[in-house]
């Protein structure tokens, strides 16, 4: 499994969450993905891509 450090850094800066919350969201993202509005997810994806992380945004089923 790749390091979650870059994801944690993005979540902390883009979403302005505490470290504990960033860890929880990073785990959720790695396992089943995050759910949010299209705008929220696209903004987060932009930040992740800037860190050279592969990201796709898909509609929930």
Secondary structure, 3 states (H helix, E strand, C coil): CCCCHHHHHHHHHHCCCCHHHHHHHHHHHHHCCCCCCHHHHHHHHHHHHHCCCCCCCCCCC
